[in-house]
Amino acid sequence: MDNETDMKRLPTLLGVLLLSTLLRPGTIHAATSSSVEPDISARNEAALPAITISAPRLARSLYDTPAAVSAVNRAEIQQAQQRVRLDEALAPVPGLFLQNRDNFAQGQRIASRGFGARAPFGIRGIHIRVDGIPYTLPDGQAQVDAVDLDSAERIEVIRGPASVLYGNAAGGVLDITTGDGSDLRRSPVVRLQGGSHGYTKLAVRAGGERDNWIHSVSLSALDFDGYREQSAVEKRLLNARLGYRLDDERTLSALLNVLDLSTAQDPGGLTAEEVAANRRQAAPAATPLDAGQRVEQQLLGLHYQDLGAAGGELNLRGFASRRDFEQQLPFPGNSLVDYDRRYYGGSVDYTRYKILSGRPLRYVGGIEVGRQEDDRGRRSVTPQGVVTAETADEQQNATTAGVFLLGELALTETLDLTAGVRHDRVRLTIDDRFLADGRDNSGERTFREWTGSLGGSYRYHEDHQLYANLGTAFETPTFTEFARPDGGGGFNPEVAPQWALNRELGLRGRLAHGLRYDLAAFSVRVDDELVPFEATDGRTFFENAGRTSRDGIELELDWSPVLSWRVASALTLADYRFERFRDGDADLAGNRLPGLPRRQWNNRLTWYGSGERFASAEALYTGGYYADNASQVPVESHWLVNLRAGEGWTLNGGTRLGAHLGVRNLLDEAHFANVRINANGGRFFEPAAGRTIYAGLEVRF
């Protein structure tokens, strides 16, 4: 498996093996759930608390899952947090590197095992799902600005290969579930926060159950002046869920999500000299251009679930969304971008339990389709912010269709084998309507890709599990990554999809005195990795590197020696390198991939008192890394210390009042919230805020 041909052949071979097993005549017959599920799902759960993982679509116990998966619960997401960015909740997860907390115009950057670090804005390489709806577009890009953390109930993170179940992504899955209303003991809940740099946030949530109906409605309003000049934010968000129980096995639910990001200013990147002179300043062009973005988005989703469909479980989902977007980038020239997007699609998946040669088998198969339609334009702007001309007008459409099959066979009482295969067809088209340059750059690119996975889980002790998996993954360039550096429209013919071969070995379990551990080692080889670079005008373009490697170890510890204390620690040691890459005349083989630290160590100590009293301290270490392909621009390591504390009281009539206080960057450490990879003109750095304080009140009626 040392070349691209072998990598692409693997899923086909796995598919033939899996299909021949599932379709083998005379060996499979239906089994009752009582005879199968205890062997696979609930085996030995008397010795371990039942932690169910559902993100891989084949719901099962964590200790039967052959993958590096972390689950973040509601308390970790919400308890005395600002609930503004995902990094607050995901800090205890190893293998993730999160940047760009403060620049709402660019969006939070999330990298999983190095995948996603290339994105100057939005998220690449990681499949994002919210309440079962894919937030990752057919072309591979995702935004999380509409995720409602005020109603978030659970976040599951698959750090390894998951393309078999989710398609166009190599870095894993981020699966977010919001509350349906059953989680609310009291309703409504009103939450008000204020803090440093003009931060205010009001959040209201109501919900509950009545007869066969269940509902949840969450509204929030965020206003923030920002730490730097030209970084103000005004954001309004609605997230609502409505469900109806048809009978004991069938449910129908609807999701409505509305985002109004009326202001999200972009201060741009600074040079090292500008950082030294004034960390809070904006880039010279950002203020006169009023750089930033404006977004309006509406999404409607439907979900029908039948737990007794022909002896299995059936899920039908459909969704439709619209996004109206305009952004002024922080440099003059062809820098005013807008699009009107329609995104819609659906999926069906079916899970069944059977017996194969006397052994329990369960499998899930499904089909997903999606359509992205972008009416996109670009205009030229002077340094004073005057729009001078239209420079691009394109209709960009992406259509994706995927079919997948994953099976899990219990070979023995302690050993499970998992195999899966998927085929995706991704079609990208551009209709160039800007013909003033004398060229019609319309075109089409179609990709047909097979991916496969093979894994095993060995429960060698009732409290411990050993697992291994092998999988392939692909990523098509997004429309943005297909842009031509010569400034013309259409597709850049020099840019190709990237392919990854993932290998993973893990060990997890529980030791004495409440100590849990989760250890994973990974090795990934990527052909034609997509790498960003900035042109002289400040625009970001992409090219392919020949081959890159990712090797590392992730350790997650969770220790509760007594009920009132909990220690959580996440350590990542990784090496990300170019194996084969010539950038012009420079041979960069052996250089580290930019934007990725080799070491991260996040620690959290929490004390729980009586009632709702608690206090938590975090110490987060990020090792040094480079901001450029040539490894000439170092970014220093840093420690961050955060504190949170809260208390609650019961008032007359049973109303609950809570108060909380938080301090971020307690030691006032100078560091960067974001580093722009391979930035032109040395504008790599976006400084982060120093010590900041926030406080809030919560009333539950």
C-alpha positions as CSV (number, residue, x, y, z in Angstrom):
1,M,0.0,0.0,0.0
2,D,2.8,2.4,-0.9
3,N,1.3,4.2,-3.9
4,E,-2.0,5.8,-4.9
5,T,-3.1,2.9,-7.0
6,D,-2.9,0.5,-4.1
7,M,-4.8,3.0,-1.9
8,K,-7.6,3.3,-4.3
9,R,-7.8,-0.5,-4.8
10,L,-8.3,-1.2,-1.1
11,P,-12.0,-0.1,-0.8
12,T,-12.9,-2.2,-3.8
13,L,-11.4,-5.3,-2.3
14,L,-13.1,-4.6,1.0
15,G,-16.4,-4.0,-0.7
16,V,-16.3,-7.3,-2.5
17,L,-15.5,-9.1,0.8
18,L,-18.2,-7.3,2.7
19,L,-20.9,-7.8,0.1
20,S,-20.1,-11.5,-0.5
21,T,-20.4,-12.0,3.3
22,L,-23.7,-10.2,3.7
23,L,-25.2,-11.8,0.6
24,R,-24.0,-15.3,1.2
25,P,-27.0,-17.6,0.8
26,G,-28.2,-19.9,3.5
27,T,-26.1,-18.5,6.3
28,I,-28.1,-15.5,7.5
29,H,-31.4,-15.4,9.3
30,A,-33.2,-12.8,11.3
31,A,-32.5,-12.6,15.0
32,T,-34.4,-11.0,17.8
33,S,-32.8,-8.1,19.5
34,S,-32.6,-9.9,22.8
35,S,-30.4,-12.6,21.3
36,V,-28.0,-10.2,19.5
37,E,-27.7,-6.9,21.2
38,P,-26.3,-8.2,24.5
39,D,-23.5,-9.8,22.6
40,I,-22.4,-6.7,20.7
41,S,-23.9,-3.6,22.2
42,A,-24.2,-4.3,26.0
43,R,-21.6,-6.9,26.5
44,N,-19.9,-6.7,29.9
45,E,-21.6,-3.3,30.6
46,A,-22.1,-4.5,34.2
47,A,-18.4,-3.7,34.7
48,L,-18.4,-0.4,32.7
49,P,-21.0,2.5,32.6
50,A,-22.9,2.5,29.4
51,I,-21.4,5.1,27.1
52,T,-23.1,4.8,23.8
53,I,-21.5,6.2,20.6
54,S,-23.9,7.1,17.8
55,A,-21.7,9.3,15.5
56,P,-20.4,6.3,13.5
57,R,-24.1,5.6,12.5
58,L,-23.8,2.1,14.0
59,A,-24.7,3.0,17.6
60,R,-22.8,0.9,20.1
61,S,-20.9,0.9,23.4
62,L,-17.7,3.0,23.3
63,Y,-15.8,-0.1,24.4
64,D,-17.0,-1.9,21.3
65,T,-16.1,0.9,18.9
66,P,-12.9,0.3,16.8
67,A,-12.1,4.0,16.5
68,A,-10.7,7.0,18.4
69,V,-13.9,8.6,19.5
70,S,-14.5,11.2,22.2
71,A,-17.8,12.3,23.6
72,V,-18.4,15.7,25.2
73,N,-21.5,16.0,27.4
74,R,-23.8,18.9,28.2
75,A,-22.1,20.0,31.4
76,E,-18.7,20.3,29.6
77,I,-20.4,22.3,26.8
78,Q,-22.5,24.6,28.9
79,Q,-21.4,24.8,32.5
80,A,-20.3,28.5,33.1
81,Q,-19.1,28.7,29.5
82,Q,-19.8,31.6,27.1
83,R,-21.1,29.1,24.6
84,V,-19.7,31.2,21.8
85,R,-17.1,29.0,20.1
86,L,-16.5,25.2,19.9
87,D,-13.1,25.4,21.4
88,E,-14.6,25.9,24.8
89,A,-16.2,22.5,24.7
90,L,-13.6,20.6,22.6
91,A,-10.5,21.6,24.6
92,P,-10.4,18.2,26.4
93,V,-10.3,16.2,23.1
94,P,-6.9,15.1,22.0
95,G,-5.9,15.3,18.3
96,L,-7.8,18.5,17.7
97,F,-6.2,22.0,17.1
98,L,-8.6,24.9,17.2
99,Q,-7.8,28.4,16.2
100,N,-9.6,31.7,15.3
101,R,-11.8,32.1,18.3
102,D,-11.9,35.9,17.9
103,N,-12.4,36.6,14.2
104,F,-16.0,35.8,13.5
105,A,-15.7,36.9,9.8
106,Q,-13.2,34.1,9.1
107,G,-14.9,31.5,11.3
108,Q,-13.3,29.0,13.7
109,R,-10.6,26.8,12.2
110,I,-10.6,23.2,13.4
111,A,-7.9,20.6,12.5
112,S,-8.2,16.9,13.3
113,R,-4.9,15.1,13.0
114,G,-3.7,17.9,10.8
115,F,-6.7,17.8,8.4
116,G,-8.4,21.1,8.2
117,A,-5.4,23.3,9.0
118,R,-5.2,24.4,5.4
119,A,-8.5,26.3,5.6
120,P,-8.1,30.1,5.8
121,F,-11.8,30.3,6.6
122,G,-14.5,27.7,7.1
123,I,-13.7,24.1,7.9
124,R,-12.2,21.5,5.5
125,G,-11.3,17.9,6.0
126,I,-13.8,17.2,8.8
127,H,-17.4,16.2,8.3
128,I,-19.7,18.3,10.4
129,R,-23.2,17.1,11.3
130,V,-25.8,18.8,13.5
131,D,-28.9,16.8,14.6
132,G,-28.2,14.4,11.7
133,I,-28.0,17.2,9.0
134,P,-24.7,17.6,7.1
135,Y,-23.3,21.0,7.6
136,T,-20.5,20.0,5.2
137,L,-21.4,21.0,1.7
138,P,-21.1,18.7,-1.4
139,D,-17.8,20.5,-2.3
140,G,-16.3,19.7,1.1
141,Q,-16.5,23.0,2.9
142,A,-18.4,23.6,6.2
143,Q,-19.3,26.5,8.4
144,V,-20.3,26.3,12.1
145,D,-21.5,29.9,12.7
146,A,-25.1,28.6,13.0
147,V,-24.4,25.9,15.6
148,D,-26.3,26.7,18.8
149,L,-24.2,25.8,21.8
150,D,-26.9,27.1,24.2
151,S,-29.0,24.0,23.3
152,A,-26.2,21.6,22.5
153,E,-26.6,18.4,24.4
154,R,-23.7,16.3,23.1
155,I,-20.7,16.5,20.8
156,E,-19.1,13.3,19.5
157,V,-15.7,13.5,17.7
158,I,-14.3,10.8,15.5
159,R,-10.7,11.6,15.0
160,G,-9.8,8.9,12.6
161,P,-11.0,7.8,9.2
162,A,-14.8,7.9,8.7
163,S,-15.2,8.5,5.0
164,V,-17.0,5.2,4.6
165,L,-20.0,6.5,6.5
166,Y,-19.7,10.2,5.6
167,G,-17.8,10.7,2.4
168,N,-15.7,13.7,1.3
169,A,-13.4,14.1,4.4
170,A,-10.2,12.6,5.7
171,G,-10.0,14.1,9.2
172,G,-13.0,12.5,10.9
173,V,-16.4,13.7,12.1
174,L,-17.8,16.3,14.4
175,D,-21.4,15.2,15.3
176,I,-23.4,17.7,17.4
177,T,-26.7,17.0,19.0
178,T,-29.0,19.7,20.3
179,G,-31.6,19.1,23.0
180,D,-35.1,18.2,22.0
181,G,-36.7,19.6,25.1
182,S,-36.6,16.4,27.3
183,D,-33.4,17.7,28.9
184,L,-35.1,20.7,30.4
185,R,-36.2,20.2,34.0
186,R,-37.4,23.8,34.2
187,S,-38.6,26.0,31.4
188,P,-38.1,28.7,30.3
189,V,-34.4,29.4,31.0
190,V,-33.0,32.9,30.7
191,R,-29.3,33.6,30.7
192,L,-27.5,36.9,30.6
193,Q,-23.7,37.4,30.3
194,G,-21.4,40.4,30.1
195,G,-17.6,40.8,30.0
196,S,-14.5,42.3,28.7
197,H,-14.2,44.2,25.4
198,G,-18.0,45.0,25.2
199,Y,-19.1,41.4,25.4
200,T,-22.8,40.8,26.1
201,K,-25.0,37.8,25.3
202,L,-28.6,37.1,26.1
203,A,-30.0,33.5,25.6
204,V,-33.5,32.2,26.2
205,R,-34.6,28.6,25.9
206,A,-37.9,26.9,26.5
207,G,-39.2,23.4,25.9
208,G,-40.7,20.3,27.3
209,E,-43.0,17.3,26.7
210,R,-46.7,17.1,26.6
211,D,-48.6,14.0,25.5
212,N,-46.9,12.8,22.3
213,W,-45.4,16.2,21.5
214,I,-41.9,17.4,22.5
215,H,-40.3,20.8,21.7
216,S,-37.3,23.0,22.3
217,V,-36.8,26.7,21.2
218,S,-33.5,28.5,21.8
219,L,-32.9,32.1,21.0
220,S,-29.6,34.0,21.5
221,A,-28.3,37.5,20.8
222,L,-24.5,38.2,20.9
223,D,-22.9,41.7,20.8
224,F,-19.2,42.0,21.0
225,D,-16.8,45.0,20.4
226,G,-13.8,42.6,20.1
227,Y,-10.3,42.8,21.4
228,R,-8.8,44.3,18.2
229,E,-9.9,47.2,16.1
230,Q,-12.4,46.3,13.4
231,S,-13.5,43.1,15.1
232,A,-17.1,43.9,16.3
233,V,-19.8,41.2,16.1
234,E,-23.6,41.3,16.1
235,K,-25.2,37.9,15.9
236,R,-28.7,36.5,16.4
237,L,-29.5,32.8,16.4
238,L,-32.7,30.7,16.6
239,N,-32.6,26.9,16.9
240,A,-36.0,25.1,17.3
241,R,-36.9,21.4,17.4
242,L,-40.4,19.9,17.3
243,G,-41.1,16.2,17.6
244,Y,-44.2,14.0,17.5
245,R,-44.3,10.4,18.7
246,L,-46.5,8.5,16.3
247,D,-46.3,5.3,18.4
248,D,-43.8,3.4,20.5
249,E,-41.5,2.9,17.5
250,R,-42.1,5.7,15.1
251,T,-41.3,9.4,15.5
252,L,-41.3,12.5,13.3
253,S,-39.3,15.6,14.1
254,A,-38.5,18.9,12.5
255,L,-35.6,21.3,13.0
256,L,-35.5,25.0,12.2
257,N,-32.3,27.0,12.4
258,V,-32.0,30.7,11.6
259,L,-28.8,32.8,11.6
260,D,-28.6,36.6,11.3
261,L,-25.0,37.7,11.4
262,S,-25.5,41.3,10.6
263,T,-22.0,42.4,11.6
264,A,-18.8,40.3,11.7
265,Q,-15.8,42.6,11.2
266,D,-12.4,41.3,10.0
267,P,-9.3,43.0,11.4
268,G,-7.0,41.0,9.1
269,G,-3.5,39.7,9.7
270,L,-0.5,41.7,11.1
271,T,3.2,41.5,10.5
272,A,5.6,40.7,13.4
273,E,6.6,44.4,13.5
274,E,3.0,45.5,13.7
275,V,2.3,43.0,16.5
276,A,5.2,44.4,18.5
277,A,4.0,48.0,18.0
278,N,0.3,47.4,18.8
279,R,-1.3,44.0,19.2
280,R,-4.8,45.5,19.1
281,Q,-4.6,47.3,15.8
282,A,-6.2,46.1,12.6
283,A,-4.4,45.6,9.3
284,P,-3.9,48.9,7.6
285,A,-6.4,48.2,4.9
286,A,-9.1,46.5,7.1
287,T,-10.6,49.7,8.6
288,P,-10.9,51.9,5.5
289,L,-12.4,48.9,3.7
290,D,-14.7,48.1,6.6
291,A,-13.6,44.5,6.1
292,G,-15.9,41.8,7.4
293,Q,-18.9,39.7,6.4
294,R,-22.7,39.7,6.6
295,V,-24.7,36.4,6.7
296,E,-28.3,35.4,6.7
297,Q,-29.1,31.7,6.8
298,Q,-32.2,29.6,7.2
299,L,-32.4,25.8,7.4
300,L,-35.3,23.4,7.7
301,G,-34.8,19.7,8.4
302,L,-37.1,16.7,8.8
303,H,-36.4,13.3,10.4
304,Y,-38.6,10.2,10.4
305,Q,-37.4,7.3,12.5
306,D,-38.9,3.8,12.7
307,L,-37.4,1.4,15.2
308,G,-39.4,-1.5,13.9
309,A,-39.1,-1.3,10.2
310,A,-38.9,-4.8,8.8
311,G,-37.1,-6.0,11.9
312,G,-34.6,-3.1,11.8
313,E,-34.2,0.6,12.3
314,L,-35.0,3.1,9.5
315,N,-34.0,6.7,9.4
316,L,-35.2,9.2,6.7
317,R,-33.9,12.7,6.6
318,G,-34.4,15.7,4.4
319,F,-33.3,19.3,4.6
320,A,-33.2,22.6,2.7
321,S,-31.3,25.8,3.4
322,R,-30.5,29.2,2.0
323,R,-27.5,31.3,2.8
324,D,-27.1,34.9,1.7
325,F,-23.5,36.0,2.1
326,E,-21.3,39.1,1.5
327,Q,-17.7,39.6,2.6
328,Q,-15.2,42.4,2.2
329,L,-11.8,40.8,2.5
330,P,-9.1,42.9,4.4
331,F,-7.2,44.0,1.2
332,P,-8.1,46.1,-1.9
333,G,-8.5,44.7,-5.3
334,N,-10.8,41.7,-6.2
335,S,-11.8,41.4,-2.6
336,L,-15.6,42.0,-2.4
337,V,-17.3,38.6,-2.5
338,D,-20.9,37.6,-2.4
339,Y,-23.1,34.6,-3.0
340,D,-26.6,33.4,-2.7
341,R,-26.6,29.7,-1.9
342,R,-29.2,27.0,-2.0
343,Y,-28.3,23.7,-0.3
344,Y,-30.6,20.8,0.0
345,G,-30.5,17.0,0.2
346,G,-31.6,13.9,2.0
347,S,-30.5,10.5,3.3
348,V,-31.9,7.1,4.1
349,D,-30.2,4.5,6.3
350,Y,-31.3,1.2,7.6
351,T,-29.8,-0.9,10.4
352,R,-30.5,-4.6,10.9
353,Y,-29.5,-7.4,13.3
354,K,-29.0,-10.9,12.0
355,I,-27.1,-14.2,12.7
356,L,-24.3,-15.3,10.4
357,S,-23.1,-18.8,11.0
358,G,-24.3,-18.7,14.5
359,R,-22.6,-15.4,15.3
360,P,-24.3,-12.0,15.8
361,L,-24.1,-9.6,12.8
362,R,-25.4,-6.1,12.4
363,Y,-25.0,-3.8,9.5
364,V,-26.1,-0.4,8.3
365,G,-26.5,0.7,4.7
366,G,-27.7,3.9,3.2
367,I,-27.8,6.5,0.5
368,E,-27.1,10.2,0.7
369,V,-27.6,12.9,-1.8
370,G,-26.9,16.7,-1.7
371,R,-27.1,19.7,-4.0
372,Q,-25.3,23.0,-3.6
373,E,-26.2,26.0,-5.8
374,D,-24.1,29.1,-5.5
375,D,-24.8,32.3,-7.4
376,R,-21.5,33.9,-6.8
377,G,-19.9,37.2,-7.7
378,R,-16.8,39.2,-7.1
379,R,-16.0,42.9,-7.4
380,S,-13.0,45.1,-7.3
381,V,-12.5,47.7,-4.5
382,T,-10.1,50.6,-4.2
383,P,-8.1,51.1,-1.0
384,Q,-10.7,53.7,0.1
385,G,-13.5,51.1,-0.2
386,V,-15.0,52.3,-3.5
387,V,-16.4,49.5,-5.7
388,T,-15.0,50.1,-9.2
389,A,-16.0,47.1,-11.3
390,E,-17.5,43.6,-11.4
391,T,-14.7,41.0,-11.9
392,A,-16.5,37.7,-11.7
393,D,-20.1,36.3,-12.1
394,E,-20.5,32.6,-11.8
395,Q,-23.1,29.9,-11.1
396,Q,-21.3,27.2,-9.1
397,N,-23.2,23.9,-8.6
398,A,-22.1,20.8,-6.7
399,T,-24.0,17.5,-6.6
400,T,-23.0,14.6,-4.5
401,A,-24.4,11.1,-4.2
402,G,-23.1,8.4,-1.9
403,V,-24.0,4.8,-1.1
404,F,-22.4,3.0,1.9
405,L,-22.5,-0.3,3.7
406,L,-20.9,-1.1,7.0
407,G,-21.1,-4.4,8.9
408,E,-20.0,-5.6,12.3
409,L,-19.6,-9.3,13.1
410,A,-19.0,-10.8,16.5
411,L,-16.4,-13.5,15.8
412,T,-16.2,-14.5,19.5
413,E,-17.6,-13.2,22.8
414,T,-14.7,-10.7,22.9
415,L,-13.6,-10.1,19.3
416,D,-15.6,-8.1,16.7
417,L,-14.7,-7.4,13.1
418,T,-16.0,-4.3,11.2
419,A,-15.7,-3.7,7.5
420,G,-17.3,-1.0,5.3
421,V,-17.3,0.3,1.8
422,R,-18.6,3.5,0.1
423,H,-18.9,4.9,-3.3
424,D,-19.3,8.7,-3.9
425,R,-19.9,10.7,-7.0
426,V,-19.2,14.4,-6.8
427,R,-19.9,16.6,-9.8
428,L,-18.8,20.3,-9.8
429,T,-19.9,22.7,-12.5
430,I,-19.2,26.3,-13.2
431,D,-21.2,28.5,-15.5
432,D,-19.1,31.6,-16.2
433,R,-21.4,34.5,-16.9
434,F,-18.7,37.2,-16.8
435,L,-17.6,37.4,-20.4
436,A,-16.2,40.9,-20.4
437,D,-12.7,39.5,-20.2
438,G,-13.2,37.8,-23.5
439,R,-13.1,34.2,-22.0
440,D,-15.7,31.7,-21.2
441,N,-14.3,29.7,-18.2
442,S,-17.3,27.5,-17.8
443,G,-16.4,23.9,-17.0
444,E,-17.1,20.7,-15.2
445,R,-15.2,18.3,-12.9
446,T,-16.6,14.9,-11.9
447,F,-15.1,12.6,-9.3
448,R,-16.0,9.0,-8.7
449,E,-14.3,7.6,-5.6
450,W,-14.4,4.4,-3.6
451,T,-13.4,4.3,0.1
452,G,-13.1,1.4,2.5
453,S,-12.4,0.6,6.1
454,L,-11.5,-2.5,8.0
455,G,-11.4,-2.6,11.8
456,G,-11.3,-5.0,14.8
457,S,-12.2,-4.6,18.5
458,Y,-10.8,-7.0,21.1
459,R,-12.4,-6.9,24.6
460,Y,-9.6,-8.8,26.2
461,H,-10.7,-7.8,29.7
462,E,-14.1,-6.7,30.9
463,D,-12.6,-3.2,31.7
464,H,-10.3,-2.9,28.7
465,Q,-10.4,-2.9,24.9
466,L,-7.8,-3.1,22.1
467,Y,-8.8,-1.9,18.6
468,A,-7.2,-1.4,15.2
469,N,-8.5,0.0,11.9
470,L,-7.4,0.7,8.4
471,G,-9.2,3.1,6.1
472,T,-9.0,5.3,3.0
473,A,-10.4,8.7,2.5
474,F,-10.5,11.4,-0.2
475,E,-11.2,15.1,-0.4
476,T,-12.1,17.0,-3.4
477,P,-11.0,20.6,-3.7
478,T,-13.8,23.1,-2.8
479,F,-14.8,25.7,-5.3
480,T,-12.6,28.2,-3.4
481,E,-9.7,25.8,-3.7
482,F,-10.3,25.4,-7.4
483,A,-9.8,29.1,-8.0
484,R,-7.2,30.0,-10.6
485,P,-4.2,32.0,-9.5
486,D,-4.2,34.0,-12.8
487,G,-7.4,35.6,-11.7
488,G,-9.6,34.0,-14.3
489,G,-12.8,32.1,-13.5
490,G,-13.5,28.4,-13.8
491,F,-11.4,25.5,-12.6
492,N,-7.7,25.5,-11.9
493,P,-6.6,22.4,-14.0
494,E,-3.5,22.0,-11.8
495,V,-5.4,21.2,-8.6
496,A,-6.5,17.6,-7.9
497,P,-8.2,15.8,-5.0
498,Q,-6.2,14.4,-2.2
499,W,-6.1,10.8,-1.0
500,A,-5.3,9.4,2.4
501,L,-4.5,6.0,3.8
502,N,-5.2,5.9,7.6
503,R,-3.9,3.4,10.1
504,E,-4.8,3.4,13.8
505,L,-4.2,1.3,16.9
506,G,-5.9,2.1,20.2
507,L,-6.3,1.0,23.7
508,R,-9.0,2.2,26.2
509,G,-10.3,1.1,29.5
510,R,-10.7,1.8,33.2
511,L,-8.2,1.3,36.1
512,A,-8.7,1.4,39.8
513,H,-9.9,4.5,41.7
514,G,-12.0,5.8,38.8
515,L,-9.2,6.4,36.3
516,R,-10.2,6.0,32.6
517,Y,-7.7,6.1,29.8
518,D,-7.9,6.2,26.0
519,L,-4.7,5.8,24.0
520,A,-4.5,6.0,20.2
521,A,-1.6,5.8,17.8
522,F,-2.1,6.8,14.2
523,S,-0.1,6.9,10.9
524,V,-1.6,8.6,7.8
525,R,-0.1,9.0,4.3
526,V,-1.7,11.6,2.0
527,D,-1.1,11.9,-1.7
528,D,-1.7,15.2,-3.5
529,E,-2.3,17.1,-0.2
530,L,-4.0,20.5,-0.8
531,V,-1.8,23.3,0.5
532,P,-2.7,27.1,0.6
533,F,-0.6,30.0,-0.5
534,E,-1.3,33.7,-0.8
535,A,-0.9,35.7,-4.0
536,T,0.6,39.3,-4.0
537,D,-2.9,40.8,-3.8
538,G,-3.8,38.9,-0.6
539,R,-6.1,36.2,-2.1
540,T,-5.6,32.6,-1.0
541,F,-5.1,29.9,-3.7
542,F,-4.2,26.2,-3.5
543,E,-1.8,23.7,-4.9
544,N,-1.0,20.0,-4.4
545,A,1.9,18.7,-2.5
546,G,3.3,15.3,-3.7
547,R,3.0,13.4,-0.4
548,T,2.7,14.2,3.3
549,S,2.8,12.1,6.5
550,R,1.0,12.3,9.8
551,D,2.2,10.2,12.7
552,G,1.3,10.6,16.3
553,I,0.0,9.5,19.7
554,E,-3.1,10.8,21.5
555,L,-3.8,10.1,25.2
556,E,-7.0,11.0,27.0
557,L,-7.3,10.6,30.8
558,D,-10.3,11.1,33.1
559,W,-9.9,10.5,36.8
560,S,-12.5,11.0,39.6
561,P,-10.8,9.8,42.8
562,V,-13.8,11.0,44.8
563,L,-17.2,12.3,43.7
564,S,-16.3,15.9,44.3
565,W,-13.2,16.0,42.2
566,R,-12.5,15.3,38.5
567,V,-9.3,15.6,36.5
568,A,-9.3,15.5,32.7
569,S,-6.1,15.5,30.6
570,A,-5.6,15.3,26.8
571,L,-2.1,14.9,25.3
572,T,-1.2,15.0,21.6
573,L,2.3,14.2,20.3
574,A,2.4,14.3,16.5
575,D,4.7,14.8,13.6
576,Y,3.3,16.3,10.4
577,R,5.7,16.5,7.4
578,F,6.0,16.9,3.7
579,E,7.4,13.7,2.3
580,R,7.5,14.9,-1.3
581,F,6.9,18.5,-2.3
582,R,8.7,21.0,-4.6
583,D,7.4,24.6,-4.3
584,G,8.9,26.3,-7.3
585,D,12.7,25.7,-7.1
586,A,12.6,24.8,-3.4
587,D,12.6,21.2,-2.3
588,L,10.5,21.2,0.9
589,A,10.7,17.4,1.6
590,G,11.2,16.8,5.3
591,N,9.7,20.2,6.4
592,R,6.9,20.2,8.9
593,L,3.4,21.0,7.7
594,P,2.6,24.6,8.6
595,G,0.0,25.7,11.1
596,L,0.3,22.5,13.2
597,P,1.9,22.1,16.6
598,R,3.7,18.9,17.4
599,R,2.7,19.0,21.1
600,Q,-0.5,19.9,22.8
601,W,-1.4,19.2,26.5
602,N,-4.8,20.3,27.9
603,N,-5.7,19.8,31.5
604,R,-8.8,20.5,33.5
605,L,-9.4,20.2,37.3
606,T,-13.0,20.5,38.5
607,W,-14.4,20.6,42.0
608,Y,-18.1,19.9,42.6
609,G,-19.7,21.1,45.8
610,S,-23.2,20.8,47.1
611,G,-26.1,21.8,44.9
612,E,-24.8,23.5,41.8
613,R,-21.6,24.8,43.3
614,F,-18.5,24.1,41.3
615,A,-15.1,25.5,40.3
616,S,-12.9,24.5,37.4
617,A,-9.3,25.4,36.3
618,E,-7.8,24.7,32.9
619,A,-4.2,24.7,31.8
620,L,-3.8,24.5,28.0
621,Y,-0.4,24.1,26.3
622,T,0.2,24.6,22.6
623,G,3.7,23.8,21.3
624,G,5.5,25.8,18.7
625,Y,5.0,25.5,15.0
626,Y,5.7,27.2,11.7
627,A,3.5,29.5,9.7
628,D,4.9,28.7,6.3
629,N,5.9,25.8,4.1
630,A,9.6,26.7,4.2
631,S,9.7,26.5,8.0
632,Q,11.1,30.0,8.2
633,V,8.4,31.7,10.3
634,P,8.2,30.2,13.8
635,V,5.3,30.6,16.1
636,E,6.2,30.3,19.8
637,S,4.6,27.8,22.2
638,H,2.4,29.1,25.0
639,W,0.4,28.2,28.1
640,L,-3.2,29.4,28.8
641,V,-4.9,29.2,32.1
642,N,-8.7,29.6,32.4
643,L,-10.9,29.6,35.4
644,R,-14.7,29.1,35.8
645,A,-16.9,28.9,38.9
646,G,-20.6,28.8,39.6
647,E,-23.3,28.7,42.3
648,G,-27.0,28.1,42.3
649,W,-29.9,28.8,44.7
650,T,-33.6,27.9,44.9
651,L,-36.0,30.8,45.3
652,N,-39.6,31.0,46.5
653,G,-41.8,29.0,44.2
654,G,-39.1,26.7,43.1
655,T,-37.4,29.1,40.7
656,R,-33.7,28.4,40.3
657,L,-31.2,31.2,40.2
658,G,-27.6,30.6,39.1
659,A,-24.5,32.8,38.9
660,H,-21.2,32.2,37.3
661,L,-17.8,33.8,36.7
662,G,-15.1,33.0,34.1
663,V,-11.6,34.3,33.5
664,R,-9.8,33.4,30.2
665,N,-6.1,33.7,29.8
666,L,-5.6,34.4,33.6
667,L,-1.8,34.9,33.2
668,D,-2.3,37.5,30.4
669,E,-0.1,35.4,28.0
670,A,0.7,37.0,24.7
671,H,-0.2,34.6,21.9
672,F,-2.1,34.4,18.6
673,A,-5.7,33.5,18.1
674,N,-5.0,32.6,14.5
675,V,-2.0,32.2,12.2
676,R,-2.6,32.7,8.4
677,I,-0.6,30.0,6.6
678,N,1.8,31.1,3.9
679,A,0.5,34.7,4.2
680,N,1.7,37.2,1.7
681,G,3.7,40.2,2.9
682,G,4.4,38.6,6.3
683,R,0.8,39.2,7.5
684,F,0.7,35.8,9.4
685,F,-0.5,36.9,12.8
686,E,-3.9,37.6,14.4
687,P,-3.2,38.4,18.1
688,A,-5.4,37.0,20.8
689,A,-6.9,38.9,23.7
690,G,-5.1,39.1,27.0
691,R,-6.8,38.5,30.3
692,T,-10.6,38.6,29.8
693,I,-13.4,38.3,32.3
694,Y,-17.1,37.4,31.9
695,A,-19.9,36.8,34.4
696,G,-23.5,35.8,34.1
697,L,-26.8,35.1,35.7
698,E,-29.2,32.3,34.8
699,V,-32.9,32.0,35.9
700,R,-34.9,28.7,35.4
701,F,-38.6,29.2,36.0
